[in-house]
Amino acid sequence: MGRKYLFSEDSNGRAREVKVDPKHLDKQIREERAAGRTPTVLDEDERIRFGQLAQNLRDNG
């Protein structure tokens, strides 16, 4: 199992990265939702792909 990354987006669309505690990831996700934020969990490969996609959009947009 690779490293996980948790991103939390608030109602204004601002996202931040949250430090992941692998043993308590489910609890962290529940807490983010309870606080009105939208959590997204990515593994290392997904994070790289989303980063490349964001860079392409920034360069071509």
Beta strands, then each sheet from edge to edge (+ up, - down):
strand 1: 4-9
strand 2: 15-18
strand 3: 38-43
sheet 1: 2+ 1- 3+
end
